[in-house]
Amino acid sequence: GPEGSEGDWICPKCGNSNFAFRTFCNMRKCGTPKPAEPVCHSFVSSAGCPTPEGSWTCDACGNVNYPFRTKCNRRNCGVDKPADA
């Protein structure tokens, strides 16, 4: 889905999003081992990490955005924040 799949993880060194099956970050020139505990970022709420209060979900792509954003920050989206968010 737009927010990733269960078990996907964020590299604590470079911020790359990795599929759950990866044991090392696949970002070129990184290779950091998968952390034992999930690294929380607002865009990986599927990993059980909390999102900041007031975060909103894009109606078009399902991306979770920080409260201060007025447009979706997902690549190739940019839809305006809903008025009711």
N, C-alpha and C positions, 0 to 999 in steps of 0.2 A: 504494500500500500504506500501512499504518499509519505507516511511517517516511518516507514521501514517495517521490518518484520521482527517478531519476537526473537530476542537474542542478538540482534544486530548491535554493533558496538562502535563507539567513537574513540579514535586514537587519542590518548591523553597528550601525546607529543605534538602532533600536527593537525588534529581535528578532523581527519578523514573519516568518513562513515564506511564501516566494513561489514560485510555479511557475517552472520553468526558463525558459520563454519570456519572462518579464517582464524588462525592462531597467531598471525603476525599481520601488522598493517600492510596493506598492499600499495600504499602510496609510494611512488618512485622516491628513492633515496631516504626512506623512513625505516620500515621494517620493525617498528616497535612491537614487542610482544603484547598480546591481548591481556588487558588487566583482569585480575581476579574479580574485582567489583566493577559494576558499570560506572562509566564517567557520564555525569549528568549534564545535558545541554537541553535547552527548551525544545529543540526540534527532534528529540528522541523520546517523547513521552511514552512510547511503546515499551521502552526499557524499564519502566517503572519509576522514572525520575519525575519529580514535581515540575510543573511549569509555573512561571511567575503569575501571580494573581492579576487578572485582567487580560491575559493572553487570549488571542482570538484565532479561530480556525477559518481558513479561506474557504468560501463557498464553492470556488471553482476547482481547487486542487486538493483541499484537505490539509494543507500545510499549517502547522501551528506557529503563529507569529507572536513576537513580543508585544506587549500592550502599546508601546510608543509608536509602532509602525502604522503608517496610514495606507500602505500598499503591501501586498504579499511579497515577501522577499525570496520566494522560490524561483529558481531560474526558469525563464520563459513563461512566467505567470504575470505578476504585477497587478493583479486585480485589486481594486479599492477595498479598504476595510469596510465591512457592512456597517450601516448606520446604527444598528442595534447592538453592536459589539462593544 
